[in-house]
């Protein structure tokens, strides 16, 4: 097998491994603007999808969800302001990071299309992409934790109940709070 094919297959596998995290992050980001939740509902054939969501889990745009149901969850004006700021800050940071990932992926494509592929340069760029995707995921987790800290336990529980009653379930599910 020639070296070019090995590089191509390795790169494809490495990029494919990062797609779930990237897709999850970007899916959450695009839905933050008010689009609905996505994923399977409680009647899904997938056993993992039948578990009920927990507000501010790692499975959806919970800050936007909390803002959409602010009145039902009895959020104060200050909580709404803080959550809106968190969402907007995350949206900005996620957009910046996503742009950097796209630029780095374009550079990998350019490097791979050279007559002689510089494997060290490709490896460095692929590792940089992985780092950017990790930064994006950590930014999301940090934002969700900050959002969770703004709400009372009762408000978090109310949002979980609202999510369950509206069928707002997402990709990975978590147990309900005890």
Secondary structure, DSSP 4 states (H G I P E B T S, - for coil): --HHHHHHHHHHHHHHHHHHHHHHHHHHHHHTTS----S--TT-SSGGGGSPP-TTSSSS-HHHHHHHTTTTTT--HHHHHHHHHHHHHHHHHHHHHHHHHHHHHHHHHHHHTSSS--HHHHHHHHHHHHHHHHHHHHHHHHHHHHHHHHS-HHHHHHHHHHHHHTT---SS--PPP-
